[in-house]
Amino acid sequence: MSKRLVTISFAALILLGCASGSPKYSDVELREMQTRDFSTNNKVEVYKSVVNALQDEGFQLQLSDSAAGVLTAQSSEITPNKGKIARATVLTVLTNGLWALTLPGAEFGITNTISVSGNVTSLNKRTRVRLNFVHEQRNKENRLVKSDAIVDRKFYREVFIKIEKSLFLEQNL
């Protein structure tokens, strides 16, 4: 009886450990979150606004085809691993600097990259934009450590507000 209880408890822990705290969205809900219609049929103007808004936020274009309405872009930064830096500092002090000899090439940070792919489509009297953002973490060897789709409504809302502002500037400057 106790063996069965241990097995059930272990299975429950595994299932709980795999459960994610973030809300799950259906494909339709996710697409709705990632998509915005703009009340202009000028696809090139909207495309330029998307590109400008992304560049304003530090993204670098990887692929851009305004005729097809597709683009990809990335923004990266290295986040220092404060725990590893503190440990290396303490060990260097304790060993009178000898530990520092082992540091060249040490991994003190993770590269965080946000990638976006998007498409811009003309629809009668409006233009539709769909963007898909992914957050990746890579180690010093550029090996993928973690990759997650960004599924935050507020994040996408803020992105589309920036694109609306960029469109306003594009139309009025």
N, C-alpha and C positions, 0 to 999 in steps of 0.2 A: 504494500500500500504506500509506504513512504517513497519507494522508488518511482512510483507513478506520480506522486505529488512533486517530486524533484523534477521529473521530466516535464510536467505541465508548467511548473514555475519557470524552468529554463526556456521553454518555448514562448511563454508569455514575455519574458525579458527580451528575447530576441525580437519578437514582433514589436514590442514597445520601442526598442532601440532603433528599429528601422523606420518607425513612424516619424514623419516630418511635422514640424510645428507650423510650417507655412501652409496656407490654404491651397487646396487642389482646385484647378480650373478645368472645365471641359475645353475641347478644342475650339468650340464656338466662342466661349467666354474669353479664352486667351487671344483669339484672333480679334475680337471686339476691343480688347484692351490695347492691342498693338496697332490698331487702325484708326485713322482720322480722315474725314472728308473735308475738303476745303472748297469754298463756294466760288471757285474760279475754274475755267476750263483751260487755263494756260499751264500746261504740264511743265514746260521748261522753267517758268517762273517759280512754280512750287518746288521743282527739283533743285533749283539753285538755292532756294530758301532752306531746304533740308540740308544741303551741303554746307551752306554758310553757318547754320545753327550748330551743326556737328563740329565744324572747324572752330567756331567761337568757344566751344567746350573742350578744345584740346584734342579732338580726334584727327587722325591723319587718314586720308583716303587711301584705300588699298586698290579698289576697283571702282571705276565710275563710267557709266554709259548712259548719258542723258537721253539718247534716242530710245533705248530699251527701257529706261527708267529704273535701272538697278544700280546699287552701290553697296560697297562694303567699306568699313572704316574701323580703326582701332585707336584706343588710348591706353597707354601703359604707364605704370609707376612702380618703383621698388619700395616695398614697405619694410622698414628695418625690423629685424627680430630682436627686440629689446632684451629678451631673456638670454639669447646667445651672446649678445654684445656685453651684457653685464658679467656673464660667466667668464668670457675671454678676458675681460678687464681684471677681474678678481684673480684669475689664475696667473695672469701676466705679472701682477703686483706680487703675489705670493711666491713666484718662482724667480723674482728679480729680473724679469724680462725674458727669461728663457722660453716661456710659453708662447710669446709673440712670434718666435721662429716657426711655429707650427701653423700660423694663421694665413699665410699667403694662399689665396684660393678658397678660404673658408667661406661658408655660406652664411651670411648675416642678414639676408633679406629674401623675400619672395617677390617675384614680379607679378603684380596684379594687372590684368588686362581686361578691358571691356571692349568687346567686339560687337559691331552692329552690321546687320544686313538689312537692306530695305528695297522697296520698289514703289514707284510712283506711276499711277495709272490714270488716264483720262476717262471720265465717265460722263457723257452728255455735257451738262453745264457745271460739273464739279470735277475735282481731282482727288483721288484717294491715295493716301500714304500709309504703308504698313512697314513698321520697323520691328526688328527682333534683336534684342540685346542679350549677350551672354557674358558672364563674369568667369574668367579663368585665372588660376594661380599656377605659376611655373617656378621650378627651382633653378639654381644657378646653371644647371646643365640644360635648361630650357625644356625639361620634362614636365608634362602636365601633372599637377598635384591634385587639382580640383577644378571642376567645370560645372557651372549652374546657369540655367536660363534665368533671366531676371523676369519675375512674374509679379511685380509690384505695381498696382494701379496708380499710386501716387507718382512713382518714378515716370511712368509713361505719360501721365497727365502733364507733368512738368516739362518733359521733352517736347510735347506737342505745343505747349504754351510758348516755348522758345522758338519753335518753328513758326508759329503764328506771328510772333514779333518780327522774326526775320522776313516773313512774307510781307508784312506791313512795310518794312524798310525797303524791300525789293520793289514794291509797287509805288512807293512815294519818294524815292531818291533818284 
